[in-house]
Amino acid sequence: MESNLGVTTLAVAQQLVARFPSLTLLREVANSTLERREYSLLPIGAIEPELYALRLAEVVLALGINIEKITGIDEVRVNAGDFTSPFITTHTEFFDAVCVAMEGSETIRVTIMGPTFLIPEHVLLERSRRKAGRNFTKELQDKLDQFTLARLVIRNSRERFLKTIDPYVASISDRNAVVEQMLENLDHLRRGLIFPRLQFRCVDTGFSNIPHLFDSVGLLGSRRSADTAVDGGWLLNDPAVLGLEKEKYDRVFNASQSQSEAYEKMEQFLWDLL
């Protein structure tokens, strides 16, 4: 591998788009440059070429691939400084990194597969006892009162959400009791009794890239299918790219629905679990 010292993600992405201006061309470049595992971390489906180029640039820099081999340009430099974005290759390592990033942050923008922050504490504690690594859901629940800005995009994936609960309940009746407690917690949230700064939207933004964005760092999770857990991802520590990810997140958040509509969707999702 050859060093890309002095090259930033945004600069590489700009060069990629200039050289390969369509999504089709960018995907052809990625397919011919990356190994299968690395290629699987890139977005699938419809996406703007500029955003795809940002993801591809993250991968290129993380692997130390010579930029000239892709862009045909000897040198790509900007004045923002030197940043790279290393891969995270397991579920446990990814959420351990998310928890570390969350600790010192006053803001949070994340996408989650269901209303995990409403799960009763005893279920989350049992999950912590059985699973390796840090429990992002429990730590998020514990810190939601402390953020100055807290935004959650919730995909409400029934299959993925039940996989989060079912291993820790003994029966369907126990699961229903958990869901009923979550409905009560949702009512408390609506009345401002818990997490008063929390804003959320219920919208499915897809499964291939899952943002976890904080004050000065972000992480993009990836999964192989809609029904599987996050199996890794990569770190965003270029301020320019992190800023673009936050802008994209806020655009989706603000355009999707009102807060009252989100409450209605969430309540219906929970009732449908019973």
C-alpha positions as CSV (number, residue, x, y, z in Angstrom):
1,M,0.0,0.0,0.0
2,E,1.2,3.5,-0.7
3,S,0.6,6.5,1.5
4,N,-2.0,9.2,0.8
5,L,-0.5,11.6,3.4
6,G,-1.7,15.2,2.8
7,V,-4.8,14.1,1.0
8,T,-8.3,14.6,2.4
9,T,-11.5,12.8,1.7
10,L,-13.3,15.8,0.3
11,A,-10.5,16.6,-2.1
12,V,-10.3,13.0,-3.4
13,A,-14.1,12.9,-3.8
14,Q,-14.0,16.1,-5.9
15,Q,-11.4,14.6,-8.1
16,L,-13.4,11.4,-8.5
17,V,-16.5,13.2,-9.5
18,A,-14.6,15.4,-11.9
19,R,-13.0,12.4,-13.6
20,F,-16.1,10.0,-13.3
21,P,-19.2,12.2,-13.3
22,S,-21.9,9.5,-13.2
23,L,-22.9,6.9,-10.6
24,T,-22.3,4.1,-13.1
25,L,-18.7,5.2,-13.8
26,L,-18.0,5.6,-10.1
27,R,-19.3,2.1,-9.4
28,E,-17.2,0.7,-12.3
29,V,-14.1,2.3,-10.8
30,A,-14.9,1.0,-7.3
31,N,-15.5,-2.5,-8.6
32,S,-12.3,-2.6,-10.5
33,T,-10.2,-1.1,-7.6
34,L,-11.6,-2.7,-4.5
35,E,-11.8,-6.2,-3.1
36,R,-15.2,-7.7,-2.5
37,R,-15.3,-7.0,1.2
38,E,-14.3,-3.4,0.7
39,Y,-16.7,-2.9,-2.2
40,S,-19.6,-4.2,0.0
41,L,-19.2,-1.3,2.3
42,L,-20.2,1.2,-0.4
43,P,-23.8,2.3,-0.9
44,I,-26.2,0.3,-3.0
45,G,-29.3,1.6,-4.8
46,A,-29.9,5.1,-6.0
47,I,-27.6,7.8,-4.6
48,E,-26.2,11.1,-5.8
49,P,-22.8,10.6,-7.5
50,E,-21.2,13.2,-5.1
51,L,-22.2,11.2,-2.0
52,Y,-21.1,7.9,-3.6
53,A,-17.7,9.6,-4.4
54,L,-17.4,10.6,-0.7
55,R,-17.8,7.0,0.4
56,L,-15.4,5.7,-2.2
57,A,-12.9,8.4,-1.2
58,E,-13.2,7.2,2.5
59,V,-12.3,3.7,1.4
60,V,-9.5,4.7,-0.9
61,L,-7.8,6.7,1.8
62,A,-8.3,4.1,4.5
63,L,-6.6,1.4,2.3
64,G,-3.8,3.7,1.3
65,I,-4.5,3.1,-2.4
66,N,-2.5,5.4,-4.6
67,I,-4.8,8.2,-5.8
68,E,-3.0,8.5,-9.1
69,K,-4.0,5.0,-10.0
70,I,-7.7,6.0,-9.8
71,T,-7.9,9.7,-10.8
72,G,-4.8,9.9,-13.0
73,I,-3.7,13.0,-10.9
74,D,-0.4,13.1,-9.3
75,E,-1.3,15.2,-6.3
76,V,-4.5,16.2,-4.5
77,R,-4.0,18.6,-1.7
78,V,-6.2,21.0,0.3
79,N,-5.4,23.2,3.3
80,A,-7.7,21.5,5.8
81,G,-5.1,19.1,7.0
82,D,-4.4,15.4,6.9
83,F,-7.2,13.0,7.6
84,T,-7.8,9.3,7.0
85,S,-10.9,7.2,7.8
86,P,-10.0,3.7,9.0
87,F,-12.3,0.7,8.6
88,I,-14.0,-0.9,11.5
89,T,-14.5,-4.6,10.7
90,T,-16.8,-6.0,13.4
91,H,-20.1,-5.2,15.0
92,T,-18.6,-5.1,18.5
93,E,-15.7,-2.8,17.5
94,F,-18.1,-0.5,15.6
95,F,-20.4,0.1,18.5
96,D,-17.5,0.3,21.0
97,A,-16.2,3.2,18.8
98,V,-19.7,4.8,18.7
99,C,-19.9,4.7,22.5
100,V,-16.5,6.4,22.8
101,A,-17.5,9.1,20.3
102,M,-20.8,9.7,22.1
103,E,-19.2,10.2,25.5
104,G,-17.8,13.6,24.9
105,S,-20.4,14.9,22.4
106,E,-23.1,17.5,23.1
107,T,-25.0,16.6,19.9
108,I,-26.1,13.4,18.4
109,R,-27.6,12.4,15.0
110,V,-28.1,8.7,14.5
111,T,-30.2,6.3,12.5
112,I,-31.5,3.3,14.4
113,M,-33.7,0.3,13.3
114,G,-36.4,0.7,15.9
115,P,-37.3,2.6,19.2
116,T,-34.7,0.9,21.2
117,F,-34.4,3.9,23.5
118,L,-37.9,3.0,24.8
119,I,-36.9,-0.6,25.8
120,P,-37.3,-1.2,29.6
121,E,-34.1,-1.1,31.5
122,H,-34.2,-4.7,32.7
123,V,-34.1,-5.9,29.1
124,L,-31.1,-3.8,28.3
125,L,-29.3,-4.8,31.4
126,E,-29.8,-8.5,30.5
127,R,-28.6,-7.7,27.0
128,S,-25.4,-6.2,28.4
129,R,-24.9,-9.2,30.6
130,R,-25.0,-11.6,27.7
131,K,-23.3,-9.7,24.9
132,A,-19.6,-8.8,24.4
133,G,-18.6,-5.1,24.1
134,R,-20.4,-2.0,25.1
135,N,-24.2,-1.6,24.9
136,F,-24.8,1.4,22.7
137,T,-28.6,1.2,23.3
138,K,-28.2,1.4,27.1
139,E,-25.6,4.1,26.9
140,L,-27.7,6.1,24.5
141,Q,-30.7,5.8,26.8
142,D,-28.6,6.9,29.8
143,K,-27.3,10.0,27.9
144,L,-30.4,11.2,26.0
145,D,-31.1,13.8,28.7
146,Q,-27.6,15.3,28.4
147,F,-27.4,16.3,24.7
148,T,-28.1,19.8,23.7
149,L,-29.3,18.5,20.3
150,A,-30.6,14.9,20.0
151,R,-32.1,13.7,16.7
152,L,-33.0,10.1,15.9
153,V,-34.1,8.7,12.5
154,I,-35.9,5.5,13.3
155,R,-36.4,2.9,10.5
156,N,-38.9,0.8,12.4
157,S,-37.8,-2.5,10.9
158,R,-40.1,-5.1,12.6
159,E,-37.8,-8.1,12.0
160,R,-34.6,-6.3,13.2
161,F,-36.3,-4.8,16.2
162,L,-37.8,-8.2,17.3
163,K,-34.3,-9.7,17.1
164,T,-33.2,-7.1,19.6
165,I,-35.9,-8.1,22.1
166,D,-36.7,-11.8,21.6
167,P,-33.5,-13.3,22.9
168,Y,-34.1,-11.7,26.3
169,V,-37.7,-12.6,26.9
170,A,-39.0,-16.0,27.7
171,S,-42.3,-16.0,25.8
172,I,-44.6,-14.0,23.6
173,S,-46.5,-12.8,26.6
174,D,-43.3,-11.5,28.1
175,R,-42.5,-9.8,24.8
176,N,-46.0,-8.2,24.8
177,A,-45.3,-6.9,28.4
178,V,-42.1,-5.3,27.1
179,V,-44.0,-3.6,24.2
180,E,-46.7,-2.4,26.6
181,Q,-44.0,-0.8,28.8
182,M,-42.6,0.8,25.7
183,L,-46.0,2.3,24.8
184,E,-46.1,3.8,28.3
185,N,-42.6,5.2,27.8
186,L,-43.7,6.7,24.5
187,D,-46.6,8.4,26.3
188,H,-44.1,9.8,28.9
189,L,-41.9,11.0,26.1
190,R,-44.9,12.7,24.3
191,R,-45.8,14.5,27.6
192,G,-42.2,15.7,28.2
193,L,-41.6,13.5,31.2
194,I,-38.5,11.9,29.7
195,F,-35.9,13.0,27.2
196,P,-37.4,16.5,26.7
197,R,-34.8,17.5,24.1
198,L,-35.2,14.4,21.9
199,Q,-36.6,14.8,18.4
200,F,-37.2,11.8,16.2
201,R,-38.6,10.9,12.8
202,C,-40.0,7.5,11.6
203,V,-38.6,7.0,8.1
204,D,-36.8,4.2,6.4
205,T,-33.7,5.6,4.9
206,G,-32.3,2.2,3.8
207,F,-30.0,-0.3,5.5
208,S,-26.6,0.0,3.7
209,N,-25.3,3.2,5.4
210,I,-26.2,3.9,9.0
211,P,-24.9,7.3,10.3
212,H,-23.8,8.0,13.9
213,L,-22.8,11.6,13.9
214,F,-21.4,13.5,16.9
215,D,-19.7,16.9,17.5
216,S,-16.3,16.2,16.0
217,V,-16.5,12.7,14.7
218,G,-18.9,10.4,12.9
219,L,-19.2,6.7,12.1
220,L,-21.0,5.1,9.1
221,G,-22.2,1.6,9.8
222,S,-22.8,-1.0,7.1
223,R,-24.8,-4.2,6.9
224,R,-25.1,-6.8,4.2
225,S,-28.9,-7.0,4.1
226,A,-32.0,-5.4,5.6
227,D,-32.3,-8.2,8.1
228,T,-28.8,-8.4,9.4
229,A,-27.0,-6.4,12.1
230,V,-24.3,-3.8,11.5
231,D,-21.2,-5.7,10.7
232,G,-18.7,-2.9,10.7
233,G,-18.2,0.5,9.0
234,W,-15.8,3.3,8.9
235,L,-14.8,6.4,10.8
236,L,-15.4,10.0,9.6
237,N,-12.8,12.3,11.0
238,D,-12.5,14.8,8.2
239,P,-14.4,17.9,9.4
240,A,-15.6,18.8,5.8
241,V,-17.0,15.3,5.2
242,L,-18.6,15.2,8.7
243,G,-20.3,18.5,8.0
244,L,-21.7,17.2,4.7
245,E,-23.0,14.1,6.4
246,K,-24.7,16.3,9.1
247,E,-26.3,18.5,6.4
248,K,-27.6,15.4,4.5
249,Y,-29.0,14.0,7.8
250,D,-30.8,17.2,8.7
251,R,-32.3,17.5,5.2
252,V,-33.9,14.1,5.5
253,F,-34.9,14.8,9.1
254,N,-36.6,18.1,8.4
255,A,-38.3,17.0,5.2
256,S,-39.7,13.7,6.3
257,Q,-42.6,14.5,8.7
258,S,-43.7,16.6,11.7
259,Q,-42.9,15.5,15.3
260,S,-46.6,14.8,15.9
261,E,-46.8,12.6,12.8
262,A,-43.7,10.7,14.0
263,Y,-45.4,10.0,17.3
264,E,-48.4,8.6,15.5
265,K,-46.2,6.3,13.3
266,M,-44.2,5.2,16.4
267,E,-47.3,4.4,18.3
268,Q,-48.7,2.3,15.4
269,F,-45.5,0.5,15.0
270,L,-45.5,-0.6,18.7
271,W,-49.2,-1.6,18.6
272,D,-48.5,-3.8,15.5
273,L,-45.9,-5.7,17.6
274,L,-48.6,-7.0,20.0
